[in-house]
Amino acid sequence: MDSVSEADVVCVLDTGSADDTVEKLRSRGAVVAQRVIEPWRFDDARNESMKLIPADADICCCIDLDEQFRPGWREALERAWQPDTTRARYRYTWSFNSDGSEGHVFWPEKIHKNGVYRWTHPVHEVLAYTGAGAERCVTAEGVQLDHHPDPAKSRAQYLPLLELAVAEDPDDDRNCHYLGREYMYRGEWKKAIRTLKRHLSLPRATWADERAASMRFIGRCYRRLGRDDLAAVWYHRAIAEAPYLREPYVDYASLLYDNRNWAGLVFMARCALAIAERAQTYITEGYAWGPLPWDYLSIGLWNLGRRAEAAAAARQALALAPDDKRIQNNLAFFEQSAYNGAESQE
C-alpha cells in the first residue's frame, strides 16, 4: 500500500486469504472484494479483478501483493503516456541475488488503458487488446517495479495449468515454450526436450529470442542426460538463432568449463562480454549479466598461462561480486602468480 500510494484508487481481488489480509488492506483505503475462482485460472482471476476498477479511471497498473513500485512511478508514467497510448512497458526486477543486487530484469507491459483489454491464458496470462483502432505501447522510463516473492511458495499449480493452456490452444508457441521450460524446472528432461522441440516446430514460433531460449534449455536437458555432445549442438544452434544475446554464449561456456576446454571457454566468454546491452525481454537471465562471464574468462586465461590477463578479468568479476570469497582468492592467486612470473623473467 505504501508503494502504490501515488495511485488514485487501489483495487484488490482476494481469492482465498485465510488471515487478516482483507482487513489490513481495507484499513489502508483499498477497495477489496473476495471471490472464489473455481476451477482456478489466473486469467479469470485477473478479469474479475478488473471489474473493481472505476469506469472513469484512465490508466490501470496491474501488480501483485509481492510487488512494489519505487517512488516517483506515477510522474514517470504520466510523462511517457500520450493521448493515443494503450499500454506501457516498464522496468521490472523479477529476482534479487543474495547480496541484494538485481538478478533477473526485464520490461513487461502490464500497465494499460482502462476498458480495452482482457486477460487470456490459464497461467502466464497476457493482455489481449479489445479496443478499436491500433494498439500503441510506450516505454515508461523511470517506472521501476520490484518483485519480492515468497521462496517457500509452491509452483505445483503451474504445470497442470500450462498443460491446460497448451490443450486449449495447441498452436500457441508461447505456451508450448513455457510448458517445456516447466518440465525442465521439474527435472523431466526427456519430456522437456520433446516439448521444446515441438515449440520450435510451430509455425507461430518466429521470435528468435524465445527460440534461442528453447534451444538453450534443450542443451541444458541433454547435459543432465549425460549427452554433452548433443548439448553442444543445441548451444551452437541457440547462438546462431540469436547471436545478439549473451545467454547462449554463457551457457555454452559452462559446458566448455566443465569439459576443461580452456581456449573455447575464453572465446565464448569474450563473445558474451562483447554484448554490452541487455535485452529488455523476459528471456534475459541474471547470471549472464553478473560476474560469471568475467569469472569464466579469468579461469580460462589462467589455464592458458596468460596470468596477467587472468588477473585483470578476475578484477572485473570481483567488481560485480565484491563479497565472493572464491573470486577474491582466485584474484589474489592470479596476481601473485603474475607478479612471480614477471619477477622470474627479469
C-alpha positions in Angstrom: 0.0 0.0 0.0 2.9 2.3 0.6 4.3 1.6 -2.8 1.0 2.3 -4.6 0.1 5.4 -2.5 0.6 7.6 -5.7 -2.4 5.9 -7.3 -5.9 7.5 -7.1 -7.5 4.2 -6.2 -6.3 0.7 -5.2 -8.5 -2.3 -6.1 -7.7 -5.8 -4.8 -9.3 -9.1 -5.5 -8.7 -11.6 -2.7 -9.1 -15.1 -3.9 -8.7 -17.1 -0.7 -6.7 -15.4 2.1 -7.2 -17.1 5.5 -5.7 -14.4 7.6 -6.4 -10.7 8.1 -5.1 -9.5 4.7 -8.5 -8.1 3.6 -8.9 -6.1 6.8 -5.4 -4.7 6.6 -5.9 -3.6 3.0 -9.3 -2.0 3.7 -7.8 -0.2 6.7 -5.3 1.4 4.4 -8.1 2.5 1.9 -8.0 -0.3 -0.6 -11.2 -1.4 -2.4 -11.3 -5.1 -1.7 -13.6 -7.8 -3.0 -13.4 -11.6 -2.3 -14.1 -14.2 -4.9 -13.5 -17.9 -5.2 -12.2 -18.8 -8.7 -13.2 -22.4 -9.3 -11.5 -24.0 -11.2 -8.6 -21.8 -10.7 -7.2 -19.8 -13.6 -5.1 -16.7 -13.5 -6.8 -15.1 -16.4 -10.2 -15.5 -14.8 -9.0 -14.1 -11.6 -7.4 -11.0 -13.2 -10.5 -10.4 -15.3 -12.6 -10.5 -12.2 -10.2 -8.0 -10.5 -10.7 -5.6 -13.4 -14.4 -5.4 -12.6 -13.5 -3.5 -9.5 -11.8 -0.6 -11.4 -13.9 2.6 -11.6 -15.2 3.4 -15.1 -13.6 6.8 -15.0 -10.1 5.5 -14.3 -7.7 6.2 -17.2 -4.7 4.0 -16.6 -4.5 0.6 -14.8 -1.4 -0.7 -13.3 -1.6 -4.5 -12.7 0.6 -5.7 -9.8 0.6 -8.5 -7.3 0.9 -8.2 -3.5 4.5 -9.3 -3.6 5.5 -6.5 -6.0 6.4 -2.9 -5.1 6.7 0.3 -7.1 9.6 2.6 -6.3 8.6 6.2 -5.5 8.0 8.5 -8.4 6.5 5.9 -10.7 3.3 7.9 -11.3 5.0 11.0 -12.5 7.3 8.9 -14.8 4.3 7.1 -16.2 2.3 10.2 -16.9 5.3 11.8 -18.6 5.5 8.8 -21.0 1.8 8.4 -21.6 0.4 10.0 -24.7 -3.3 10.6 -25.8 -3.2 7.5 -28.1 -1.3 5.2 -25.7 -3.0 1.9 -24.9 -0.2 0.2 -23.0 3.1 1.0 -21.3 6.2 -1.1 -20.6 8.4 -0.6 -17.5 11.4 -1.9 -15.8 10.8 -5.0 -13.6 13.2 -6.7 -11.3 11.9 -10.2 -11.0 14.6 -11.5 -8.7 17.3 -10.3 -6.4 20.6 -12.0 -5.6 21.6 -12.9 -2.0 23.7 -9.8 -1.8 20.8 -7.6 -2.7 21.9 -6.9 -6.3 19.5 -7.4 -9.2 19.1 -10.8 -10.7 16.5 -11.3 -13.5 15.4 -8.0 -15.0 13.1 -7.3 -18.0 10.4 -4.9 -19.3 6.8 -6.2 -19.1 3.7 -4.4 -20.3 1.1 -4.8 -17.6 0.2 -1.1 -17.4 -2.8 -0.5 -19.7 -5.6 1.8 -20.7 -8.8 1.1 -18.9 -11.7 -0.8 -20.6 -9.8 -2.0 -23.8 -8.1 -5.2 -22.5 -8.9 -8.6 -21.1 -6.6 -11.3 -19.8 -6.2 -14.6 -21.5 -4.4 -18.0 -20.8 -4.9 -20.0 -17.6 -1.3 -19.3 -16.4 1.4 -16.9 -17.6 -1.6 -14.8 -18.6 -1.3 -12.0 -21.1 -3.3 -8.9 -22.0 -5.4 -9.2 -25.2 -6.4 -5.9 -26.8 -10.2 -5.5 -27.4 -10.3 -1.8 -28.3 -10.9 0.0 -31.5 -8.0 1.2 -33.7 -4.4 0.3 -33.3 -2.7 -0.7 -30.1 0.2 1.6 -29.1 2.8 0.8 -26.4 5.2 3.4 -24.9 8.2 2.8 -22.7 7.8 4.5 -19.3 11.4 5.3 -18.4 11.7 5.7 -14.6 8.9 3.3 -13.6 10.5 0.6 -11.6 8.6 -2.4 -10.1 10.4 -4.8 -7.7 9.3 -8.4 -7.1 9.8 -9.9 -3.6 8.3 -13.4 -3.8 8.0 -15.9 -1.0 10.6 -18.6 -1.8 8.6 -21.2 0.1 5.5 -20.8 -2.2 4.8 -23.8 -4.3 4.8 -23.8 -8.1 2.7 -27.0 -8.1 -0.3 -25.4 -9.8 1.8 -24.1 -12.8 2.3 -27.5 -14.6 -1.4 -28.5 -14.8 -2.4 -25.0 -15.9 0.3 -24.9 -18.6 -0.8 -28.3 -19.8 -4.4 -26.9 -19.9 -3.2 -23.8 -21.8 -1.5 -26.0 -24.5 -4.6 -28.2 -24.7 -6.8 -25.2 -25.3 -4.5 -23.7 -28.0 -2.0 -26.3 -29.3 -0.6 -23.9 -31.8 0.3 -21.2 -29.3 4.1 -21.1 -29.4 4.5 -19.1 -26.1 2.5 -21.6 -24.0 4.4 -24.6 -25.6 7.7 -22.9 -24.7 6.6 -22.3 -21.1 5.4 -25.9 -20.7 8.8 -27.2 -21.9 10.6 -24.9 -19.5 8.3 -26.1 -16.7 9.2 -29.7 -17.4 12.9 -28.7 -17.3 12.4 -27.0 -14.0 10.9 -30.2 -12.6 13.8 -32.4 -13.9 11.6 -34.2 -16.5 14.4 -33.9 -19.1 13.1 -36.1 -21.9 9.6 -34.6 -21.7 11.1 -31.1 -21.7 13.2 -31.9 -24.8 10.1 -33.2 -26.7 8.0 -30.2 -25.8 10.7 -27.6 -26.6 11.4 -29.3 -29.9 7.7 -29.1 -30.6 7.8 -25.4 -29.8 10.5 -24.9 -32.4 8.4 -26.6 -35.0 5.3 -24.5 -34.6 4.5 -22.0 -37.4 4.0 -19.2 -34.9 7.3 -19.8 -33.2 9.1 -17.0 -35.0 10.6 -14.9 -32.2 14.3 -15.6 -32.3 14.9 -14.7 -28.6 12.4 -17.3 -27.4 13.5 -19.9 -30.0 17.1 -19.5 -28.7 15.9 -20.0 -25.1 14.2 -23.3 -26.1 17.5 -24.4 -27.8 19.5 -23.5 -24.7 17.0 -25.4 -22.5 17.3 -28.4 -24.8 21.0 -28.2 -24.4 20.7 -28.0 -20.6 18.5 -31.1 -20.6 20.9 -33.1 -22.7 23.7 -32.2 -20.3 21.6 -33.6 -17.5 21.2 -36.8 -19.5 24.9 -37.1 -20.0 24.9 -36.1 -23.6 27.3 -33.2 -23.8 27.8 -33.8 -27.5 24.2 -33.1 -28.2 24.2 -30.2 -25.7 27.0 -28.6 -27.7 24.9 -28.9 -30.9 22.0 -27.1 -29.4 24.1 -24.4 -27.8 25.6 -23.7 -31.3 22.0 -23.5 -32.7 21.0 -21.1 -29.9 23.9 -18.8 -30.7 23.1 -18.9 -34.4 19.5 -18.1 -33.7 20.1 -15.1 -31.6 23.8 -14.1 -31.7 23.0 -10.7 -30.1 22.0 -12.4 -26.7 24.6 -13.1 -24.0 22.8 -16.1 -22.6 23.7 -18.7 -25.3 27.4 -17.9 -25.1 27.4 -18.1 -21.3 25.5 -21.4 -21.3 28.0 -22.9 -23.9 30.8 -21.5 -21.8 29.5 -23.5 -18.8 29.8 -26.7 -20.9 33.3 -25.8 -22.1 34.4 -25.1 -18.5 33.1 -28.5 -17.3 35.0 -30.1 -20.2 38.2 -28.1 -19.5 38.2 -26.7 -23.0 40.1 -23.5 -21.9 40.6 -21.9 -25.4 36.9 -22.4 -26.2 36.0 -21.1 -22.8 38.0 -17.9 -23.3 36.4 -17.4 -26.8 32.8 -17.9 -25.6 33.3 -15.7 -22.5 34.7 -12.9 -24.7 31.8 -13.3 -27.2 29.4 -12.9 -24.3 31.2 -9.8 -22.8 31.2 -8.2 -26.2 27.4 -7.8 -25.9 27.1 -4.8 -23.6 23.4 -4.0 -23.9 21.0 -6.2 -22.0 17.8 -7.0 -23.9 14.5 -5.8 -22.3 12.6 -9.1 -22.7 12.0 -11.7 -20.1 14.4 -14.0 -21.9 17.5 -12.5 -20.3 18.9 -14.3 -17.2 20.7 -12.6 -14.3 23.7 -15.0 -14.3 24.8 -13.8 -17.7 25.0 -10.2 -16.5 26.8 -10.7 -13.3 30.4 -11.8 -12.6 30.1 -15.2 -14.3 31.4 -14.3 -17.8 34.4 -12.5 -16.3 34.9 -15.4 -13.9 34.9 -17.9 -16.7 37.3 -15.7 -18.8 39.8 -15.4 -15.9 39.8 -19.1 -15.3 40.3 -19.9 -19.0 43.1 -17.4 -19.3 44.8 -18.7 -16.3 44.8 -22.3 -17.6 46.2 -21.0 -20.9 49.1 -19.5 -19.0 48.1 -15.8 -19.5 48.4 -14.8 -15.9 48.2 -11.0 -16.1 45.1 -11.2 -18.3 43.6 -13.7 -15.9 44.1 -11.3 -13.0 42.6 -8.4 -15.0 39.5 -10.5 -15.8 39.2 -11.6 -12.1 39.2 -8.0 -11.0 36.3 -7.3 -13.3 34.4 -10.3 -11.8 35.2 -9.1 -8.3 33.9 -5.7 -9.1 30.5 -7.3 -9.8 30.6 -9.6 -6.7 32.9 -7.9 -4.1 31.9 -10.3 -1.3 32.6 -13.5 -3.3 35.4 -15.3 -1.4 36.2 -17.7 -4.2 36.7 -14.9 -6.7 38.7 -12.9 -4.1 41.0 -16.0 -3.6 41.3 -16.5 -7.3 42.3 -12.9 -7.9 44.9 -13.0 -5.1 46.4 -16.2 -6.6 46.4 -14.8 -10.1 48.0 -11.6 -9.1 50.7 -13.3 -7.1 51.4 -15.7 -9.9 51.6 -12.9 -12.4 54.0 -11.0 -10.2 56.2 -14.0 -9.7 56.2 -14.7 -13.4 57.3 -11.2 -14.2 59.9 -11.3 -11.5 61.4 -14.5 -12.8 61.5 -13.1 -16.3 63.5 -10.1 -15.0 
